[in-house]
């Protein structure tokens, strides 16, 4: 490919085969697993592809008790700082769809692609996938803050 002076060249982010093969194991607390499954099956605001992605992530998750869940796992109501290849770095609170409307800018529904991808990850972990329109996307967790309840 040849470029001419003054042509606009867009930066391309590449996701390697290793990114796909090395999807990290994810952990989900047993009670939240049921709540999240119900949210996925009853949320009419997201596309079928987004709901399927959340259900896939829940299906592959290792389900554990609250007492055994590490404190730095992304879960419902976590405050998460993350970056993706499609958006600037963000800090959000991961919530159920019905809780998204309040403080919309800072809340991310778990039924969105980024919300489902963040679920169960820890700082330093990333997850890559192909979006419904065929584009590559990836999220990387930078930091997680959770309120520790029942420990």
PLY file of the C-alpha trace (Angstrom):
ply
format ascii 1.0
element vertex 151
property float x
property float y
property float z
element edge 150
property int vertex1
property int vertex2
end_header
0.00 0.00 0.00
1.30 3.44 -0.90
0.64 6.61 1.11
0.75 10.14 -0.26
1.64 13.31 1.62
-1.39 14.79 3.33
-3.38 11.53 3.37
-5.09 10.68 6.61
-3.85 7.41 8.10
-5.89 5.86 10.91
-4.18 3.97 13.70
-5.10 0.30 13.76
-5.06 -1.75 16.94
-4.23 -5.38 16.40
-5.50 -8.23 18.51
-3.33 -11.30 18.17
-4.37 -14.94 18.19
-2.86 -15.22 21.68
-5.43 -12.68 22.93
-8.23 -15.04 21.84
-6.68 -18.25 23.12
-5.82 -16.83 26.53
-9.19 -15.58 27.73
-8.75 -15.65 31.50
-10.87 -17.79 33.77
-13.52 -15.68 35.44
-15.15 -15.98 38.85
-18.74 -15.06 39.69
-20.35 -15.24 43.13
-23.11 -17.89 43.26
-26.01 -15.56 44.21
-24.92 -12.94 41.68
-24.79 -15.63 38.99
-28.55 -16.15 39.35
-29.27 -12.41 39.47
-27.15 -11.82 36.37
-28.79 -14.68 34.47
-32.23 -13.26 35.29
-31.08 -9.77 34.23
-29.84 -11.14 30.91
-33.05 -13.01 30.22
-35.32 -10.07 31.11
-33.41 -7.03 29.78
-35.21 -5.70 26.74
-32.89 -2.74 26.25
-29.90 -4.56 24.76
-29.50 -6.48 21.50
-29.70 -10.27 21.35
-25.95 -10.40 20.60
-25.13 -8.43 23.77
-27.37 -10.66 25.90
-25.87 -13.79 24.31
-22.39 -12.49 25.15
-23.32 -12.06 28.83
-24.93 -15.52 28.92
-21.80 -17.00 27.34
-19.59 -15.34 29.95
-21.86 -16.59 32.75
-21.77 -20.09 31.28
-17.97 -20.22 31.24
-17.59 -18.60 34.69
-16.45 -20.54 37.71
-19.16 -20.04 40.33
-17.94 -19.61 43.91
-19.19 -18.56 47.32
-18.88 -14.97 48.50
-16.35 -16.03 51.16
-14.00 -17.44 48.49
-14.34 -14.61 45.96
-11.20 -12.45 45.85
-11.84 -8.83 46.81
-10.42 -7.46 43.52
-12.81 -9.33 41.19
-15.13 -7.24 39.00
-18.68 -7.95 40.14
-21.98 -6.13 40.47
-21.50 -2.70 42.09
-17.71 -2.76 41.59
-16.06 0.53 40.78
-13.82 -0.33 37.82
-11.19 1.63 35.95
-10.60 0.06 32.55
-9.47 0.76 29.04
-10.62 -0.63 25.73
-9.56 -0.34 22.13
-12.82 1.40 21.19
-13.18 3.99 24.01
-10.93 6.17 26.16
-10.08 4.98 29.68
-13.17 5.05 31.92
-14.08 4.63 35.56
-17.53 3.12 36.02
-19.78 1.32 38.47
-20.96 -2.05 37.08
-24.72 -2.27 37.62
-27.88 -4.11 36.63
-29.76 -2.60 33.66
-32.47 -1.02 35.82
-29.80 0.84 37.88
-28.08 2.35 34.86
-30.38 5.35 34.40
-29.18 7.12 37.55
-25.75 8.76 36.96
-25.80 7.27 33.48
-22.36 8.59 32.55
-20.64 6.71 35.38
-22.70 3.52 35.39
-22.27 0.62 32.99
-24.89 -2.09 32.65
-23.61 -5.63 32.91
-25.76 -6.46 29.87
-23.62 -4.26 27.58
-20.63 -5.75 25.75
-18.09 -3.95 27.93
-20.05 -4.72 31.10
-20.25 -8.44 30.32
-16.58 -8.53 29.30
-15.43 -6.92 32.57
-17.40 -9.33 34.74
-15.18 -11.69 36.73
-11.87 -10.12 35.69
-9.10 -8.81 37.97
-6.66 -5.91 37.50
-4.18 -6.69 34.73
-6.52 -9.12 32.98
-8.08 -8.46 29.60
-10.72 -10.05 27.41
-11.01 -9.82 23.61
-14.02 -10.52 21.39
-15.59 -9.77 18.03
-18.55 -7.37 18.16
-21.83 -8.10 16.34
-20.72 -5.82 13.48
-17.48 -7.81 13.02
-15.04 -5.41 14.70
-12.48 -6.50 17.29
-12.80 -5.16 20.83
-10.92 -5.70 24.05
-11.13 -4.48 27.64
-8.35 -4.44 30.21
-9.06 -3.96 33.91
-6.75 -1.39 35.49
-8.22 -1.16 39.01
-11.18 -2.51 40.99
-12.75 -1.30 44.24
-15.39 -3.36 46.03
-17.29 -2.95 49.25
-16.56 -6.08 51.25
-19.81 -7.48 52.66
-20.26 -10.58 54.78
-16.63 -11.43 55.41
0 1
1 2
2 3
3 4
4 5
5 6
6 7
7 8
8 9
9 10
10 11
11 12
12 13
13 14
14 15
15 16
16 17
17 18
18 19
19 20
20 21
21 22
22 23
23 24
24 25
25 26
26 27
27 28
28 29
29 30
30 31
31 32
32 33
33 34
34 35
35 36
36 37
37 38
38 39
39 40
40 41
41 42
42 43
43 44
44 45
45 46
46 47
47 48
48 49
49 50
50 51
51 52
52 53
53 54
54 55
55 56
56 57
57 58
58 59
59 60
60 61
61 62
62 63
63 64
64 65
65 66
66 67
67 68
68 69
69 70
70 71
71 72
72 73
73 74
74 75
75 76
76 77
77 78
78 79
79 80
80 81
81 82
82 83
83 84
84 85
85 86
86 87
87 88
88 89
89 90
90 91
91 92
92 93
93 94
94 95
95 96
96 97
97 98
98 99
99 100
100 101
101 102
102 103
103 104
104 105
105 106
106 107
107 108
108 109
109 110
110 111
111 112
112 113
113 114
114 115
115 116
116 117
117 118
118 119
119 120
120 121
121 122
122 123
123 124
124 125
125 126
126 127
127 128
128 129
129 130
130 131
131 132
132 133
133 134
134 135
135 136
136 137
137 138
138 139
139 140
140 141
141 142
142 143
143 144
144 145
145 146
146 147
147 148
148 149
149 150
